[in-house]
């Protein structure tokens, strides 16, 4: 695993994902604008492409990552890089992360 330039925000969000014939669910443990760590009992190989739906807290609609790629795995934890967002999902994720990040330093 390499150091990340984006602030990781600890979360506990449910997520569902699909990939070439595989469907699964998991829990997001941290989140950045560029990716996430997901914990799931569904085995995924490094390099797997997937579509990810993140169920956020409150009444917000799910955030849909149209294309994510598994970059690393350790036991039942996977690092997923976000490649392509659906609709306004990137802006929605940015807004959510800004609200959860209590710091105002840039």
Secondary structure, 3 states (H helix, E strand, C coil): CCCCCCCCEEEEEEEEEEECCEEEEEEEEEECCCEEEEECCCCCCCCCEEEEEEECCCCCCCEEEEEEEEEEEECCEEEEEEEEECCCHHHHHHHHHHHHCCCCCC
